Amino acid sequence: MNTPATTPAKAGAPFDYLLPSLGADMDVGKIIEWRVDLGDTVHRGDVVAVVETEKSDIDIEIWHDAVVDEFLVPIGEEIEVDTPIARMRHLDGDTAPEPTIPEPTITEPTTPSAPAPVGQRSSRPETPPTLPAVRREGVRVSASPLARRLAAERGLDLADVRGSGPAGAIVEADILSIGASPGNLAPTTERRRGLGTMRSLIADRMARSNREIPHYHLARDVDLAALDSWLTTRNADRPIAKRILPAALYIRAVALAAARHPELNGYWVDGDFEPGTAVNVAMAISLRKGGLVTPHVSAADERSVDDIMSTLTELVAGARSGALRSSWMTGATITITNLGDTGADLVHGVISPPQVALVGFGRVSQRPWVVDGVLEVRPILTTTLAADHRATDGTVGSRFLTTLATLLENPETL
């Protein structure tokens, strides 16, 4: 992996901002909304556009201090990853690096990934989004992501809606003012087509992963009695919205275990393992319309459980509402799939390339368990590991699961 340069860019130097890869399963996308205007000054972490992918609409961020000079692609046109989408000029003193993650090398070559952040998200308040001027191609109309989702739910054709937003863009109020009939609430052909596209995409990527990656699978049962007690005590005086869920502890435990077993935290690229520069734990989140996305908690081994819980809440809300950010979708070094709430006892996961490991959590069930020579009934969780045999072997994987089990059974260490 190339180390990004941090030499200050020359003030006024032009550069092209490229369509970033928002995950290993993204090859193309569409700019559906600009959040900036020509002549605007943008700063590291600002959202500059909304990109439509097969899975979701995602806010993409800029990683330089710059001025927007020109938009290079029309709204609604499908373009490949790494296509220049805007021309900008560096501001004086701009030193922002552009971290990269490796792309998978399985089967046919894929388009190299564009810069993706791996650190903390900017805490600088964002300016209110600016809707772009209307640009039509056929019947495409400029509209906010929320307006598009509401229109789809109601079976409305945006080409027939008059927008009241900037430059005639369609906003939420325009859709709500039309109302909905029972017929409009039925799934539309477009929504069914979108769901089919996502299922096809997921099936293709997982088939390639199973075909090209030599998986090995391990499992270990974990006694969660201490964790349940810890959570009960920790949440006793908290309002419901502030309570910690087991998922936050799972993320924290996986992050700490991955930090102690770095052979499982990184990527398989060009026939070799590249360790991750941080422990960025992705969580598979199911979407209400079907399919799933995998945003990540960055540097999860360095965060408190409360911070992870807050971030997880934000990620789930963003995934379910379609308000994902590019910094959440790229840079993950290991992934979790948690199917416990669906009733599955265990899950044999499929690795998301170019990562080399996926951790699965099943449901917690009351089972007989021997404690200090005495048979008791305890809450038991089955954890699983799917790992790439090219990067590690069962010995490393087994040690990882042992570390994970120790952490979960001793929650005061998390």
N, C-alpha and C positions, 0 to 999 in steps of 0.2 A: 504494500500500500504506500502510495506517495505521501510524504509529509507536506502539508500545505504550507506555503510560504506566508510569513507574516510581515514582510517588508512593506512599509507604508506605500500605498499607491500614489502616483503623481496626481495632484489635484487637476481635475478636468480631463483626465485620461478616459477615453471611451472604452466601454466593454459591453458585450452582449450577455444578457441574462438568459440562461437556457432553461427549457422545461425540465424540471428535476424528475428523477425516477423516484416514485413514492412507494417503493417496495420492489422486491425481486420479481413480482408477478405483473409489473406494469411495463408495457412496451409503447403504448400510445395514450394520449389524453386530449382533452379539449379545454381551451380557455373559455369559460362561460361568464366570467365577470371580472372586470378590472376594479381593484379597490383603490387605485390611484389615478391621477390625471397627469397629462403631459405637463412637465415643468415642476411637478411635486418633488420635494426633498424627502427621501426615505432613509430610514436608519435600520441598523441590524436588528432583526426580529420582527420588523413590520410585515404585516400581511399585505401583499401587493396584488394578488389575483386569486380567483377560485377556479380550480381545475376539476373537470368531470372525468372520473375513471370508471372502469367497469363495476367497481365496488361501491364508490361513494363520491360525493363532492368534497374536495379537500382544499383548505386554505393554504396557499404556498407563501413562504416568507423569503425576505431578502436577507443576505448575510454580508452586506456592505452598506456603508453610508454613501448615498449617491443621489443624483438628480435624474428623473425620468425624461428622456429625450424623444423616444419614438416607440410605438407599438408595432411589432413586426409581423404579427399573424392576426387574421380576423377572428372575431368571436365565433365559436361554434365549429371551427374547422378542426378536424382530427389531425393531429400531428404526432410525430415520433418523439420519444424522449431525447433530450439533448438538442432539440431544435431551438434556435434563438427566438425568443418571444418578445424581448424588449431591448432597446438600446439605452444605455445609461452612461452617466459620467461620474467618476469617483469624486468624492469630496476631499478636501485637504485633511491629511492625517488618517485616512481610512486604512486600517490594518487588519480588518476582520478576515480570519482564515476561512477557507471553505472546506470543512472536513468531508471526507469521502468514505463510502463503504464499498467493499468489493461486490461485484455482480456475480451471480452464479455462472458456472462454466459447463453445466450439464447440457447434453444434446447439442442443439444448434447454438451458435454464438448469440449472445444477447447484447443489446445496446449498453455501453458503459454507463454506470450510474453518474448522475450529476451530484454536485456538492450537497451534503446533508449534515445537519447539525447533530452533535451527540451530547452536547452539554446542556446546561439549564436553559430554560426558555427566558426570553427577555422579560424583565419585570417592569419595563418602561410602559406607561399607559399607552394603549393604542388610540389613534385618532379615529373618529367615527368613519365607517366605510363610505366611500363615494361610489355610487352606481355609475356605470359608463353610459356614454351616448348609445342610442339604439343603433344596432348594426344588423341588417337582415340578410339572410341567405335562404332563399326559399321562404319558408314560413317561420324561421327562427326569429325570436324576439328577445331583447335583453330583459332579464328578470332576475330578481334576487333568488338565492337558493331556497329560502323559505317559501317564496311565492311559487317557485317551480314545484316544490313538494306538495303544497296545498292544492295546486292545480291538478297534479297527478292523482291525488286522493279523491278529488271531486270529478275526475273525468273531463276536465276543461281543456280546450285547445288554447294555448297562449296566443296563437295568432289572432284569436277573436277577442282578446282582452285589451282594453285601452289602458295604458299605464299612466300613473300620476306621479311617478318618481322623476328624478333628474333626467332630462332629455327624453322623457317618455318611457322610462324603464318601468316595468311592472313590479310592484311591491306587494307586501302581504295584504294591506288594506284593499287593494284592487280585487284580489281574489275573494276576500271575505265579504265584500260588498255584493258579490254575485250570488253567494249562497250555494247550497247544494241540494240536489234532489236524491231520493233513495237510489235512483238509477245511476246517478253520478258517483255514488260511493262504491259501486262495484269495481273490482279490479279491472283496469283498462288493458288493452292489448299491449300498449307501450310498457306498462309496469310488468306484465308477464314476460315480455321480451327481455326487459332488463334483468329480471330474476334468472331467466334461462341463460343469459350471457354470463352472469356471475357464477352460476352453477357449472357452466361449461369451463369457465376460467379456472375455478377451483379444482375441478376434476382433472383438467389438463396438467396443472402444476403439480398436483399430488401424484398423478400417474408418472410424471417425469421423475419426481423425487423418489418414488418407490422403485422405479426402473434403474435409475442411475446411482443412487446412494445406497451403499451396503449398510443397512440398518442393523443394529443389535438392540434388543429390548431387555430391560431389567425391571424388577418390581420389588417393593419393600413395604410392609405394613408398619404403621406408626401409631403409637398410643397417644391420643390427643386429650387425655383427661386433664393434664396440667395446663394445656393450652386453653381448654374450655373454661377452666377455673380462672385463669389469668384474664381471659376476655370478659367473663362475668364481673370480676372485680373492677376491671378497667372501665367498663361501660356503665357501671351501676349508677353513677351520678351524672351521666351525660344525656343530653337530649338525643332523640332518635337520629337526627340528621348528623350528629357528631360522633356516633358510635363507630367503633372499629369492627370491620368484618373479617372473617378468617382469610379472605382473599388477599388482604393487605399483608398479613403475616406470611402467607405462602410466597408472595413476591419478595418480601424481605429475606425469608429463609433461602429461597432459590438464589437470590443475589449474593448472599454471604457465602453459600456453598460454591457458587460459580467463581467467586473471587479466590477461594481457597483451592479450587481445582480449575485453573485457567485453561487447561487443555480443552474444556468443554464450552468455553466462552469466546467465541470468535467465528471465523469463516474458513471454508475450504475453497481456495481460489488457485487456479492454474497448477493443480496437482500438489498443493502444499497448504498447510494450516497457517492462518494469520490470526494471532490473538487480538481480541478486541481491546481498544484503548480505554474502555470503560465497561461497566457491567450494566447494560441496558436491557431490562427484562420486558419482553412483549407479552401481552395478555390477549388471548383470542376472545373477541367479544361478538356475540351473535347479533345480527341486525333484525329489526322487526319485520322488514320486508323479505327476509331470507338471506342466507349467506353469512359471512363474517369478515371482520377486519382485525388487525393485530397491532394496535398502537402500543407504544412502550413507555415505561417509566425509566427515565435516564438516570444513570449513576445510582441505581437503587440500593447498592451496598453502602452508600454514604448518606442515605436519608433515614430519618426516623420513621417509625411505623405510622405515626399520625400524618406525616408529610406524604407518605406513600398512599395512605387512605384518601387524603384530599386529592392527590393527583389521579388516583384510580377513579374517583367519583367524577372528576372532570373528563377523563377519557371516555368513560361509559356514556356520560351525557352527550359528549361530542359525537360519539359513534352512532348513538340512537337518533340524534337530531340531524345528522349529516353535517356537523360543524367541526370536522377534523382539521388538524393543522399538519403541514408537511413535516415539521420537526418531530411530531409524534409517530410518523409512519416510516421513517428511515433511520437506520443506525442501530436497530435491535441486534443484540448479540446472542440471545437465548430466548426461547419462547415457552410460555405456560399455556396449557389447555386445561380448564377446570370444568369437568362435566358432572361434578358431584350433585349439583342442584337439579340435574335432569334424571337422577336415579341410577346412573351407571356406576358399577362398583369399581371399575378401573378402565383406563383408556390406554391403548397402544398407539401412540401418536405417530405422525408422519412429519419428518423434519422439513422445515421451511428453508430451502437453500438461499444464500450460501452458508447459513448457520450450520452447526454440527450437532446440535442437541435440542431436544424438546422434552419438557417435564409435564407429566400428566397427573391430575388429582381426581380421584373418584369420590363417591359419596362416603360420608362418615356413618358407620353403622355400629350398633351395639353387638359386640362379639365376646366370647369367652377369652380371657387373657390371663396368663400366669404372672403374678406380681409377688416377688420375694417368696416364691414357692407356694403361693396361695392362688387358687383359681377365682378370678373375679370377672364381672362383666364390665367392659370398658369401651369407650368410643374409639373405634379403629378406622384409620384412613389408609387406603392403598395408594402409594405414590409409584409412578412409573417413570422410566427414562428411555427415550429413543435417542440413540447416538450414532454418529457416523464412524464406521469401523476403520475408515481411512485415517481419521484423526486420533482416535483412541481405541482402547480395547475394553473388555468387560471388567478388568481390574480397576481401571480408572473410574469407570461408570459406577461400579459397586461402592467404591470409596466415596464418590459424590453422594450417592443415595444414603450412605451411612452418616455423612456429615449433615445432610438435609434432615434425616430422621432425628439426629441428636439436637439440632436447632429447634425443630418443632416440638420435641418432647421437653425442651427447656426454654420456654418462651421468654423467660427473664433475660436470656442472652440476645434476644432479637432487638 
